[in-house]
Amino acid sequence: MKNYLRKFYYGDIPEDKAGGNIVSSEAKSDWPLWEVFIRSKQGLDHKHVGSLHAADAQMAIENARDVYTRRMEGVSLWVVESKYIHASNPEEAGELFEPAIDKIYRHPTFYDLPDEVNQM
């Protein structure tokens, strides 16, 4: 079924001649969830803008382009299958980030900077 979708997919779900969906709603619900990131024209980093379901990465990029960049908002798209994103637990933030407090040499707060350096 993936090859069929790659070959004929554009826009909405393909329909047969009788007007019914070729891809069943059951099959659509099996499509993985993809997270979408866009780099704007003025930005240097990609920002998360939303998520969508797609059968594969190419379909996810095309759908992300159609859904999230209708007004030429971006210059680069990333799509990442949601199952590959791993995040820290907010309840464990203290344990995870606390060791940095003991390393004051990583924080240049005790250096004297010349007046010419005002953007640091």
JODAGI-V149955 format. One record per backbone hydrogen bond with DSSP energy under -0.5 kcal/mol. CO is the residue of the C=O (numbers start at 0). NH is the residue of the N-H. If there is no record, write none. Layout:
((CO | NH) (CO | NH))
This chain:
((0 | 4) (1 | 5) (2 | 6) (3 | 7) (4 | 8) (9 | 11) (11 | 9) (13 | 21) (13 | 22) (15 | 18) (19 | 15) (21 | 23) (23 | 27) (24 | 28) (25 | 29) (26 | 29) (27 | 30) (31 | 53) (32 | 81) (33 | 51) (34 | 79) (35 | 48) (35 | 49) (36 | 77) (37 | 39) (37 | 46) (38 | 74) (38 | 75) (44 | 39) (46 | 37) (49 | 35) (51 | 33) (53 | 31) (55 | 59) (56 | 60) (57 | 61) (58 | 62) (59 | 63) (60 | 64) (61 | 65) (62 | 66) (63 | 67) (64 | 68) (68 | 71) (72 | 40) (75 | 38) (77 | 36) (79 | 34) (80 | 83) (81 | 84) (83 | 85) (87 | 89) (88 | 91) (89 | 92) (91 | 95) (92 | 96) (93 | 97) (96 | 99) (97 | 100) (97 | 101) (98 | 101) (99 | 102) (101 | 103) (102 | 105) (103 | 106) (105 | 107) (106 | 108) (107 | 110) (110 | 112) (113 | 116) (115 | 117))
